[in-house]
Amino acid sequence: MSRREVVRIDDVTKDVRPSFGVRRKRVLHGISFSVREGEIFGFVGPNGAGKTTTLKILVGLIRATSGRAQVLGHDVGETAFRRHVGFLPENPYFYDYLTGRETVDFYAKLCGMSRARRSARGDELLAQVGLADAADARVRTYSKGMQQRLGIAQALVHDPDVVFLDEPMSGLDPIGRKDVRDLILRLRDQGKTVFMNTHILHDVELVCDRVAIIVGGRIRYEGAIQDFIEAGERQTDVLVAGMPAHAGPALEERFAAQLCGVGDRIEVRVPEKHVDGALALLLEGGAQVVSVSPHRVSLERIFLNAVEESRR
Amino acid sequence: MTVLRGWVCIWAIATNTVRESVRSKLLYGLLFFAVLLIGGGAVIANLSYVENDRILQDVGMGSVRLFGVAIAILVGINLIHREVDRRTVYTILSKPLSRAEFLVGKFLGLTLTIWLQMGIMGLAFVAVSIMTGAPLGASHLAFFVLTGCELALVVAIATLFSAFTTPVLATFFTTGVWVVGHASRELRDLGASADSPALEWTTWLIHRVLPDLESFNLASEAAHLLPVTASDWLLPMLYGAGYLTLVLFAAVALFERRDLR
């Protein structure tokens, strides 16, 4: 049984007028796609592709020039449906004179939550995003990563059904990124729909069910991540230090490896089936293996092809 | 229920705006100098041989108006612009509140802040008057009430300009409206006495379109302890409320159309 559509964009265009200029510039060229209930949808594109513009249209911050955008069956110009929607903007900013706890409480008030519920929910969320110890510190003392976590807390404060996240891993350290990925997966387990803007393909591969690639204001690809996994050749990135000179040609010749890097550290990308052999060769040669990370080349290839096509 | 929810949102934005002001050093600085000037009126009054009480109270009331308007313009012109510039507005407007509720909340918050500051300046004024033996009457109360109304109107005008233009232009426009709003009666009378019908019509139009801020000015009545009738209070208050509503409607209409890029 197919799940209902919670986000629907039909032939949406957006024209903007530059700060110094009369001629309008089209930044979205009739894009259409939909997101179904309970899925994690990755909206992927390079910087300036139109990801944030699309997201801002969906949360009502800007208006589409033409076309139709709906969330939960409501036109995005309406207000009431937003009680079921959470939004984390890119690099969120908050009132720096408030504490973390006051900030979450303020947003909860705007969502019409009772005092008792606000208090309980605030404590729960601040603990969930790892800000329990800093809850009573002013936001002006928060690092970028802490502000990002606070942004996630405010987006979830009213327990929304649909969550829009614009670059949710931005400014986070590796532990923070993992925490956020786990949080997104937990949201899906709770039946929420997550719409995630990002240009980091690794994050998309790890958490998303479906993806749309936007380049130059046009949707270039839309499909399920599963399709990439099945179709794509799995590769692994091995980061090594102190690689002996003879190892490079041997890796390329025997394991179809691609090497890149400068100085002491070199990233070796090898097909998954050759990882054991490549690692053995490297270790025998005295190289130090810094990290090994699985990598699916298919999404990246499609993404790069889409960018390449748009440039032609 | 929806109306009640709307007011809850407006109140949340307003109280947060008051909290921002209470935690702002700039406003404390302005308030300190205002209270200092009100107190300094006693020193200035002592320099004169005649009408010491009047000089004392003129300086006090002038300080209240001057600092009130300075705060209304300085903070008001940034009211919306800063929210958009700092991008705090993104997260707020993604919540279930309308742009109108947000804008009215910001306006209400700043107006309450200014009234709170006027209350403190008023207490300083009363304290200095009592200490120096200067007389106080109902006309002084009327002065403070109507100055409060005028400042609310100035905040609304600053909010209107803040909703669609830069702080520099908003300062220029709001200050211009305040200055011409106080001079529009004289302008109208000047135009009426001129030979040119075009000038007469223009000055009449300026007087009608821009707020007649002199109607809120009871400083002279208060300084001379003249009797103040109910209509002296109520008519300007009604006029102010009507004008303020129109200005806020215009501000909302402009802010609703704006793309928050």
Interface residues (C-beta under 8 A of the other chain):
Chain A: V16 T53 K56 V59 G60 L61 I62 R63 T79 A80 F81 R82 R83 V85 G86 F87 L88 P89 N91 P92 Y93 F94 Y95 Y97 L98 F106 Y107 K109 L110 C111 G112 G151 Q154 A155 H158 F164
Chain B: T2 R5 V8 C9 A12 I13 N16 R19 E20 R23 S24 R86 R87 T88 Y90 T91 I92 L93 S94 K95 P96 L97 S98 D259 L260 R261
